[in-house]
């Protein structure tokens, strides 16, 4: 093979690998937070959205409002600790009457 063909082939393989890694790394905050609370025993099979609560967040404690198909949660993420999860309501319908902070097995 000629050197230019080898270099071209190597660049093509490297570029394809970089795109594959980038695609895998594009998991959204809603998916990450949903996975975290599922690991702690809460149900969130279909996360709809995750919005950061800037007012409630602190420098080392991010607070997110996670809306799942069947429930809405306030999730406090503290590095190297389990998330603190508070159930706010019944999901995307806006019903905030179900304030059950002790639902998951991690509480």
Residue frames as qw, qx, qy, qz and C-alpha x, y, z in Angstrom:
[[0.000, 0.887, 0.461, 0.000, 0.00, 0.00, 0.00],
 [0.348, 0.571, -0.049, 0.742, 1.07, 3.52, -0.58],
 [0.286, -0.135, -0.537, 0.782, 1.84, 5.72, 2.45],
 [0.269, -0.085, -0.015, -0.959, -0.98, 8.19, 1.64],
 [0.658, -0.239, -0.557, -0.446, -3.54, 5.39, 1.56],
 [0.580, -0.216, -0.683, 0.387, -2.33, 4.09, 4.92],
 [0.096, -0.062, -0.335, 0.935, -2.47, 7.56, 6.47],
 [0.439, -0.147, -0.267, -0.845, -5.93, 8.16, 5.02],
 [0.683, -0.256, -0.663, -0.167, -7.18, 4.85, 6.36],
 [0.446, -0.175, -0.612, 0.630, -5.73, 5.54, 9.80],
 [0.105, -0.015, 0.141, -0.984, -7.39, 8.97, 9.92],
 [0.573, -0.211, -0.459, -0.646, -10.74, 7.48, 8.90],
 [0.656, -0.270, -0.692, 0.133, -10.56, 4.87, 11.65],
 [0.293, -0.120, -0.467, 0.826, -9.52, 7.46, 14.26],
 [0.273, -0.105, -0.077, -0.953, -12.34, 9.81, 13.26],
 [0.651, -0.268, -0.574, -0.418, -14.95, 7.04, 13.39],
 [0.576, -0.233, -0.665, 0.415, -13.71, 6.04, 16.86],
 [0.092, -0.030, -0.291, 0.952, -13.90, 9.63, 18.09],
 [0.467, -0.193, -0.274, -0.818, -17.51, 9.95, 16.89],
 [0.681, -0.275, -0.671, -0.102, -18.46, 6.71, 18.63],
 [0.426, -0.195, -0.566, 0.679, -16.98, 7.92, 21.93],
 [0.111, -0.042, 0.065, -0.991, -18.69, 11.31, 21.59],
 [0.570, -0.258, -0.476, -0.618, -22.07, 9.70, 20.92],
 [0.653, -0.300, -0.673, 0.173, -21.73, 7.46, 23.98],
 [0.337, -0.148, -0.425, 0.827, -20.76, 10.43, 26.15],
 [0.184, -0.252, -0.186, -0.932, -23.87, 12.44, 25.27],
 [0.348, -0.494, -0.791, 0.093, -26.03, 11.01, 28.05],
 [0.130, -0.668, -0.115, -0.724, -28.21, 13.81, 29.37],
 [0.098, -0.294, 0.618, -0.722, -28.55, 14.93, 33.00],
 [0.753, -0.132, 0.080, -0.640, -32.09, 13.52, 33.14],
 [0.892, 0.124, -0.429, -0.074, -30.76, 10.05, 32.28],
 [0.410, 0.324, -0.653, 0.548, -27.87, 10.29, 34.76],
 [0.305, -0.260, 0.464, -0.790, -30.07, 11.51, 37.62],
 [0.852, -0.051, -0.113, -0.509, -32.79, 8.96, 36.84],
 [0.778, 0.184, -0.583, 0.145, -30.19, 6.17, 36.96],
 [0.140, 0.325, -0.626, 0.695, -28.92, 7.48, 40.31],
 [0.527, -0.190, 0.357, -0.748, -32.33, 7.48, 41.96],
 [0.889, 0.061, -0.326, -0.316, -33.27, 4.10, 40.45],
 [0.565, 0.262, -0.694, 0.360, -30.15, 2.68, 42.11],
 [0.064, -0.169, 0.606, -0.775, -31.57, 3.98, 45.40],
 [0.092, 0.311, 0.923, -0.206, -34.95, 2.30, 44.93],
 [0.329, 0.531, 0.218, -0.750, -37.04, 5.06, 43.35],
 [0.586, 0.426, 0.660, 0.200, -39.05, 4.51, 40.18],
 [0.218, 0.772, -0.135, -0.582, -38.17, 6.60, 37.13],
 [0.722, 0.146, 0.624, 0.261, -38.37, 4.38, 34.07],
 [0.447, 0.601, 0.413, 0.518, -38.95, 7.18, 31.56],
 [0.291, -0.529, -0.174, 0.778, -37.29, 10.46, 32.57],
 [0.341, 0.825, 0.424, 0.155, -38.97, 13.43, 30.87],
 [0.248, 0.822, -0.120, 0.498, -36.79, 16.34, 32.04],
 [0.667, -0.434, -0.297, 0.528, -34.24, 17.48, 34.60],
 [0.135, 0.851, 0.040, 0.505, -33.99, 21.16, 35.49],
 [0.516, 0.009, -0.482, 0.708, -31.35, 22.52, 37.82],
 [0.330, -0.876, -0.345, -0.072, -32.76, 24.43, 40.79],
 [0.455, 0.493, -0.244, 0.700, -30.18, 27.22, 40.98],
 [0.356, -0.692, 0.127, -0.615, -31.80, 28.79, 44.04],
 [0.873, -0.439, 0.108, -0.181, -31.61, 25.62, 46.12],
 [0.884, 0.249, -0.195, 0.343, -28.20, 24.50, 44.81],
 [0.439, -0.845, 0.247, 0.183, -24.97, 25.14, 46.69],
 [0.211, 0.746, -0.596, -0.208, -21.38, 25.01, 45.40],
 [0.036, 0.297, -0.954, -0.011, -20.94, 21.34, 46.37],
 [0.311, 0.297, 0.857, -0.285, -24.60, 20.30, 46.27],
 [0.208, 0.011, -0.509, -0.835, -26.50, 20.47, 43.00],
 [0.417, 0.313, 0.691, -0.501, -30.29, 20.34, 43.26],
 [0.146, 0.028, -0.699, -0.700, -32.35, 19.12, 40.31],
 [0.651, 0.214, 0.382, -0.620, -36.07, 18.76, 39.67],
 [0.015, -0.148, 0.918, 0.367, -36.44, 15.45, 37.85],
 [0.687, 0.212, 0.164, -0.676, -39.72, 14.78, 36.08],
 [0.134, -0.089, 0.966, 0.202, -40.43, 11.17, 35.22],
 [0.330, -0.248, -0.673, -0.614, -43.50, 9.71, 33.56],
 [0.555, -0.527, -0.628, -0.138, -45.09, 8.77, 36.89],
 [0.556, -0.713, -0.265, 0.337, -43.46, 11.08, 39.45],
 [0.279, 0.824, -0.159, 0.466, -41.54, 14.28, 40.04],
 [0.788, -0.414, -0.240, 0.388, -38.57, 14.41, 42.42],
 [0.005, -0.944, 0.294, -0.149, -36.28, 17.00, 43.98],
 [0.945, -0.004, -0.126, 0.303, -32.82, 15.41, 43.90],
 [0.198, -0.924, 0.328, 0.005, -29.86, 16.77, 45.88],
 [0.905, 0.275, -0.187, 0.265, -26.56, 15.50, 44.53],
 [0.373, -0.853, 0.365, -0.008, -23.65, 15.66, 46.94],
 [0.533, 0.561, -0.633, -0.005, -20.29, 14.29, 45.70],
 [0.315, 0.247, -0.879, 0.258, -19.39, 10.84, 47.04],
 [0.304, 0.078, 0.710, -0.630, -22.75, 10.43, 48.82],
 [0.166, 0.459, 0.859, 0.157, -26.15, 8.96, 48.01],
 [0.089, -0.365, -0.286, -0.881, -28.57, 11.42, 46.47],
 [0.154, 0.288, 0.649, -0.687, -31.17, 12.95, 48.75],
 [0.121, -0.250, -0.717, -0.640, -34.49, 12.37, 47.01],
 [0.261, 0.309, 0.546, -0.734, -37.84, 13.98, 47.79],
 [0.160, 0.421, 0.803, 0.390, -40.95, 13.03, 45.84],
 [0.095, 0.166, 0.083, -0.978, -42.87, 16.14, 44.80],
 [0.627, 0.307, 0.144, -0.701, -45.77, 14.83, 42.77],
 [0.775, 0.192, 0.600, -0.050, -47.10, 12.47, 40.16],
 [0.574, 0.120, 0.558, 0.587, -45.04, 13.42, 37.14],
 [0.190, 0.096, 0.357, 0.909, -45.77, 15.62, 34.20],
 [0.159, -0.677, -0.637, -0.333, -49.41, 16.26, 35.08],
 [0.038, 0.538, -0.179, 0.823, -48.28, 18.81, 37.69],
 [0.716, -0.589, -0.272, -0.259, -49.94, 17.15, 40.70],
 [0.302, 0.481, -0.589, 0.575, -47.70, 18.13, 43.59],
 [0.678, -0.523, 0.071, -0.512, -49.81, 16.61, 46.34],
 [0.971, -0.131, -0.188, 0.073, -47.72, 13.49, 46.84],
 [0.059, 0.809, -0.490, 0.319, -44.90, 14.72, 49.09],
 [0.962, -0.270, 0.034, -0.019, -43.41, 11.36, 50.02],
 [0.120, 0.835, -0.532, 0.075, -39.77, 11.87, 50.94],
 [0.438, -0.425, 0.780, -0.139, -39.30, 8.33, 52.28],
 [0.875, 0.304, -0.009, -0.377, -40.45, 6.24, 49.31],
 [0.669, 0.521, -0.530, 0.021, -37.15, 4.74, 48.14],
 [0.914, -0.269, -0.256, 0.165, -35.16, 2.05, 49.86],
 [0.558, 0.288, -0.262, 0.733, -32.24, 4.47, 50.26],
 [0.200, -0.579, 0.108, -0.783, -34.20, 6.59, 52.76]]
